[in-house]
Each structure stands twice: as structure tokens, then as C-alpha cells.
């Protein structure tokens, strides 16, 4: 099962880095595609891009050693991804964000569910010092 956790870490790494780079380098195209206004102040967009990219880079740890870095998968692969799915869905329902944002809710939710299932099935030590 460690191989499954490792594969999910690799997918999450590519996903988060891709989103972060897109938000950083292709911000205007992203805004046009998803029909959203520019982030104000712009630093919020910069920090979001940096945060998502760093989370993606962090997946290198569980990719290299899935048993040792299970905590990373729990925090960022389950908690953050489920939280993101809920936040995107709630924003769509309550604040009228674009329906295209449900794509992020679905992808975050799917990755969170896969990560949760893999972690629950893999058992093993929770963390090594």
C-alpha cells in the first residue's frame, strides 16, 4: 500500500505545482478562462500561488518515503484538500462564485478521498522520528 500512497503523492505534487505555477505565471489567462476578476490586492494572488506551489513541493517528502511522511499526507492530502473542496463548493453555493470553480472542488475532493482511503488501508507506523 505504500506504493499507492507514493503514487498519490506524485499526483498531488504535479497537481499543486501546476496550479501554483498557473496562478503565478499565467494569472491573466486563468482569470479569463474562469471568468474571475483580478485578485485585489495583487499580493494575495502572489501568496496563494506561492502557498500552493510550496505544498506541491512538499509532496516530495511522502513520495520519497511514504511511511515516514504520512503526517504530511494527512495534513495536506486529506485535511487541506477536503477543506478546499468544501470551501470551493460553499463559495459557489453561498457567494455565487463561477461554476467552473466546482472543477477545483471535484479535483480536491477526489484527491482527498483517494489519499484518505490509501492512508487508512496502508496502516503501518504513523511517523518515524
Secondary structure as UniProt FT lines:
FT   HELIX           2..25
FT   HELIX           27..34
FT   HELIX           42..64
FT   TURN            66..69
FT   HELIX           70..72
FT   HELIX           73..80
FT   HELIX           81..95
FT   HELIX           99..101
FT   HELIX           102..122
//
